[in-house]
Amino acid sequence: MILNRTKKSYMGLVFAMLMILLLSAVSSAVHAKGTSVAHISPGQSSAEGSQVQATGSTGKLTVESGGPTYSVDGMATRYNGIWPDPTVARAVGYAGKGAVTETFTATSGSKYYAEAYTQYNTKTIYAEAVVTVN
């Protein structure tokens, strides 16, 4: 005797998974639009993030050093097309002390980026400066 089994439909599950992927991609793109990251890896002594445009008046700089015993100098810089660009916020992150955050007033329509520099040209450090504007 042959039993006729019905095939289960996985279309609902596939649709739900696609929607989750789509929503996460959209939320990442929205977050990434106003965030500039300057990430330093071992072998580097400085880094610069990409430019992001402010759509509001709030800005935040977060700096963190992964050590082992060194500090990192992080800056939020406003791009103006003429060198040098003005620094709008600055913070120093020390190894093992957690993230340091500074806020600043952004100008809507202006572009900002993150910069990070290690202590005394040290090249054995993980560090990051993150600028977020909205």
C-alpha positions as CSV (number, residue, x, y, z in Angstrom):
1,M,0.0,0.0,0.0
2,I,1.4,3.4,-1.0
3,L,0.5,6.3,1.2
4,N,0.1,9.7,-0.5
5,R,1.9,12.2,1.7
6,T,1.1,15.9,1.3
7,K,4.1,18.2,0.8
8,K,4.5,20.9,3.4
9,S,4.8,24.4,2.1
10,Y,7.8,26.3,3.3
11,M,6.9,29.4,1.4
12,G,5.7,31.2,4.6
13,L,9.0,30.4,6.3
14,V,11.0,31.5,3.3
15,F,9.0,34.7,3.1
16,A,9.6,35.5,6.8
17,M,13.3,34.9,6.5
18,L,13.6,37.2,3.5
19,M,11.7,39.9,5.3
20,I,14.0,39.7,8.3
21,L,17.0,39.9,6.0
22,L,15.5,42.9,4.2
23,L,14.7,44.7,7.4
24,S,18.1,44.2,8.8
25,A,19.8,45.4,5.6
26,V,17.6,48.5,5.6
27,S,18.3,49.3,9.3
28,S,22.0,48.8,8.8
29,A,22.0,51.1,5.8
30,V,20.1,53.8,7.8
31,H,22.6,53.5,10.7
32,A,25.6,53.5,8.5
33,K,24.5,56.7,6.8
34,G,25.3,58.8,9.8
35,T,28.2,56.8,11.3
36,S,31.9,57.2,10.5
37,V,34.4,54.7,11.9
38,A,38.2,55.1,12.2
39,H,39.5,51.6,13.2
40,I,43.2,51.1,14.1
41,S,44.6,47.5,13.9
42,P,48.1,46.4,14.9
43,G,50.6,47.7,12.4
44,Q,48.8,51.1,12.0
45,S,49.3,54.3,14.0
46,S,46.3,56.2,12.6
47,A,43.0,55.8,10.8
48,E,40.4,58.0,9.1
49,G,36.7,57.1,8.7
50,S,34.5,57.9,5.7
51,Q,32.5,61.2,5.5
52,V,28.9,61.2,6.7
53,Q,26.4,64.0,6.2
54,A,24.5,65.5,9.2
55,T,20.8,65.7,8.8
56,G,20.2,67.3,12.2
57,S,22.1,69.1,14.9
58,T,23.3,66.3,17.2
59,G,26.7,64.7,17.0
60,K,28.6,62.2,19.1
61,L,32.2,61.0,19.3
62,T,33.0,57.7,21.0
63,V,36.7,56.6,21.5
64,E,37.9,53.3,22.8
65,S,41.4,51.8,23.1
66,G,41.9,48.0,23.2
67,G,45.4,48.4,24.7
68,P,47.4,46.7,25.8
69,T,48.6,49.8,27.7
70,Y,48.3,52.6,25.2
71,S,45.9,55.5,24.7
72,V,44.2,56.6,21.5
73,D,43.3,60.2,20.5
74,G,40.0,60.4,18.7
75,M,38.6,63.3,16.8
76,A,35.3,64.3,15.2
77,T,36.2,66.5,12.2
78,R,34.0,68.7,10.0
79,Y,34.9,68.5,6.3
80,N,35.1,71.9,4.6
81,G,37.2,71.2,1.5
82,I,40.0,73.4,2.7
83,W,42.9,72.0,4.6
84,P,43.0,71.8,7.6
85,D,39.5,70.7,8.5
86,P,38.3,71.9,11.9
87,T,38.1,69.5,14.8
88,V,34.7,69.8,16.5
89,A,35.2,67.2,19.3
90,R,38.2,65.4,20.8
91,A,38.5,62.6,23.3
92,V,41.2,60.3,24.6
93,G,40.5,56.6,25.2
94,Y,42.7,54.7,27.6
95,A,43.3,50.9,27.6
96,G,41.0,49.0,29.9
97,K,38.9,52.1,30.8
98,G,36.0,51.6,28.4
99,A,34.6,53.9,25.8
100,V,34.8,57.7,26.2
101,T,32.0,59.8,24.7
102,E,31.8,63.5,23.8
103,T,28.9,65.2,22.2
104,F,29.0,68.2,19.8
105,T,26.6,70.4,17.9
106,A,26.5,69.4,14.2
107,T,25.5,71.6,11.3
108,S,22.8,70.1,9.2
109,G,24.1,69.5,5.7
110,S,27.8,69.5,6.8
111,K,30.0,66.4,6.4
112,Y,31.9,64.9,9.3
113,Y,34.4,62.1,9.7
114,A,36.3,60.2,12.5
115,E,40.0,60.3,13.0
116,A,42.1,58.2,15.4
117,Y,45.8,58.4,16.4
118,T,47.8,56.1,18.6
119,Q,50.0,57.2,21.5
120,Y,53.5,58.1,20.4
121,N,53.1,56.3,17.0
122,T,52.5,53.0,18.7
123,K,51.7,50.2,16.3
124,T,50.6,47.4,18.6
125,I,47.1,48.5,19.5
126,Y,43.5,48.0,18.6
127,A,41.5,51.3,18.8
128,E,38.5,52.9,17.4
129,A,36.9,56.4,17.0
130,V,33.3,56.5,16.0
131,V,31.4,59.7,14.9
132,T,27.6,59.6,14.7
133,V,25.6,62.5,13.4
134,N,21.9,62.9,12.7
